[in-house]
Amino acid sequence: MKNTILTLAIIAFMTGTMLTGCQSSAKKVEKAEDKVQDAKDKVVEAKQELSQALTDSIQQFKKESEEKISANEKSIAKLKVRIAKEKKETRAKNEKKLAGLEQKNSNMKKRLDDYNYNEGGRSKWASFKSEFSYDMDELGKALKGFTVNHHK
């Protein structure tokens, strides 16, 4: 009788341990799945934030570039007025130089409008932005240099 009670107690203990152990594994799997889902949700959210930041960056860059192009157009218009008052010999030469700068400004505007911001990803955008900024700076320097040379 003692053996039977002892055997039943051991069997009950082992069964309880096994059931508890199985539930624990199931709970562990469930917790792990929850963590994986949370991580996936965070990745999706981070991608959305990154996409929004890129969109904001593009819009800001485009706005600033359009403002620079507009400022260049105003500078060109002022230079045309000044050139019209110059002597005939220098006027033709300066009008030709200014026409070249005006064409470059027009080309910059077209490049800005024609660029496909959704194609190529961040690296292509960074490359375009860098090249465009450099070209805009060079055009701005040329216009300022043109102005400086003709104020003397």
C-alpha positions as CSV (number, residue, x, y, z in Angstrom):
1,M,0.0,0.0,0.0
2,K,2.9,2.3,0.8
3,N,4.4,1.5,-2.6
4,T,1.1,2.1,-4.4
5,I,0.7,5.5,-2.7
6,L,4.3,6.4,-3.3
7,T,4.1,5.3,-6.9
8,L,0.9,7.3,-7.4
9,A,2.5,10.3,-5.8
10,I,5.5,10.0,-8.1
11,I,3.3,9.6,-11.2
12,A,1.2,12.6,-10.1
13,F,4.3,14.6,-9.5
14,M,5.8,13.7,-12.9
15,T,2.6,14.3,-14.7
16,G,2.3,17.7,-13.0
17,T,5.9,18.5,-13.9
18,M,5.4,17.5,-17.5
19,L,2.2,19.5,-17.9
20,T,3.8,22.5,-16.3
21,G,6.8,22.1,-18.5
22,C,4.7,21.9,-21.7
23,Q,2.8,25.0,-20.7
24,S,6.0,26.8,-20.1
25,S,7.3,25.9,-23.5
26,A,4.1,27.0,-25.1
27,K,4.2,30.3,-23.2
28,K,7.8,30.8,-24.2
29,V,6.9,30.2,-27.9
30,E,4.0,32.6,-27.6
31,K,6.2,35.3,-25.9
32,A,8.9,34.8,-28.6
33,E,6.2,35.2,-31.3
34,D,5.0,38.4,-29.6
35,K,8.5,39.8,-29.5
36,V,9.1,38.9,-33.2
37,Q,5.8,40.6,-34.1
38,D,6.7,43.7,-32.0
39,A,10.1,43.8,-33.8
40,K,8.4,43.6,-37.2
41,D,6.0,46.4,-36.3
42,K,9.0,48.6,-35.2
43,V,10.7,47.9,-38.5
44,V,7.7,48.9,-40.5
45,E,7.3,52.0,-38.4
46,A,11.0,52.9,-38.8
47,K,10.7,52.4,-42.6
48,Q,7.7,54.7,-42.7
49,E,9.5,57.4,-40.6
50,L,12.6,57.1,-42.9
51,S,10.4,57.4,-46.0
52,Q,8.7,60.5,-44.5
53,A,12.1,62.0,-43.6
54,L,13.3,61.4,-47.2
55,T,10.2,63.0,-48.6
56,D,10.5,66.0,-46.3
57,S,14.2,66.3,-47.3
58,I,13.3,66.2,-51.0
59,Q,10.6,68.8,-50.6
60,Q,12.9,71.1,-48.7
61,F,15.7,70.8,-51.2
62,K,13.4,71.4,-54.1
63,K,12.0,74.5,-52.5
64,E,15.4,75.9,-51.7
65,S,16.6,75.2,-55.2
66,E,13.6,76.8,-56.8
67,E,14.3,79.9,-54.6
68,K,17.9,80.0,-55.8
69,I,16.8,79.6,-59.5
70,S,14.4,82.5,-59.0
71,A,17.1,84.6,-57.4
72,N,19.4,83.8,-60.3
73,E,16.6,84.9,-62.7
74,K,16.4,88.3,-60.9
75,S,20.1,88.7,-61.0
76,I,20.1,88.0,-64.8
77,A,17.3,90.5,-65.3
78,K,19.3,93.2,-63.4
79,L,22.5,92.4,-65.4
80,K,20.6,92.7,-68.7
81,V,19.6,96.2,-67.7
82,R,23.2,97.1,-66.8
83,I,24.5,95.6,-70.0
84,A,22.1,97.5,-72.1
85,K,23.7,100.7,-70.8
86,E,27.3,99.6,-71.8
87,K,29.3,100.5,-74.8
88,K,28.4,98.7,-78.0
89,E,31.8,96.8,-78.1
90,T,31.4,95.2,-74.7
91,R,27.7,94.9,-74.8
92,A,27.6,92.1,-77.4
93,K,30.3,90.1,-75.6
94,N,28.6,90.5,-72.2
95,E,25.2,89.7,-73.7
96,K,26.6,86.5,-75.1
97,K,28.1,85.5,-71.7
98,L,24.9,86.4,-69.9
99,A,22.8,84.3,-72.4
100,G,25.0,81.3,-71.5
101,L,24.4,81.8,-67.8
102,E,20.7,82.3,-68.4
103,Q,20.7,79.0,-70.4
104,K,22.5,77.2,-67.5
105,N,19.9,78.5,-65.1
106,S,17.1,77.3,-67.3
107,N,18.8,73.9,-67.6
108,M,19.0,73.7,-63.8
109,K,15.3,74.4,-63.5
110,K,14.6,71.7,-66.0
111,R,16.8,69.2,-64.2
112,L,15.1,69.9,-61.0
113,D,11.6,69.5,-62.5
114,D,12.5,66.4,-64.5
115,Y,14.3,64.4,-61.8
116,N,12.3,61.3,-60.7
117,Y,12.5,61.4,-56.9
118,N,10.8,58.0,-56.5
119,E,13.3,56.2,-58.7
120,G,16.7,54.9,-57.6
121,G,16.4,55.2,-53.8
122,R,18.5,57.2,-51.3
123,S,21.9,56.7,-52.9
124,K,20.7,58.0,-56.3
125,W,19.0,60.9,-54.6
126,A,22.1,61.8,-52.6
127,S,24.2,61.7,-55.8
128,F,21.7,63.9,-57.6
129,K,21.5,66.3,-54.7
130,S,25.2,66.6,-54.4
131,E,25.8,67.2,-58.2
132,F,22.9,69.6,-58.4
133,S,24.0,71.6,-55.4
134,Y,27.5,71.9,-56.8
135,D,26.2,73.1,-60.2
136,M,23.9,75.6,-58.5
137,D,26.8,77.0,-56.5
138,E,29.0,77.3,-59.6
139,L,26.3,79.1,-61.4
140,G,25.8,81.4,-58.4
141,K,29.5,82.2,-58.3
142,A,29.5,82.9,-62.1
143,L,26.7,85.3,-61.7
144,K,28.3,87.1,-58.8
145,G,31.6,87.2,-60.7
146,F,29.8,88.6,-63.6
147,T,28.3,91.3,-61.4
148,V,31.7,92.1,-59.7
149,N,33.5,92.4,-63.0
150,H,30.9,95.0,-64.2
151,H,30.7,97.1,-61.1
152,K,34.3,98.3,-61.5
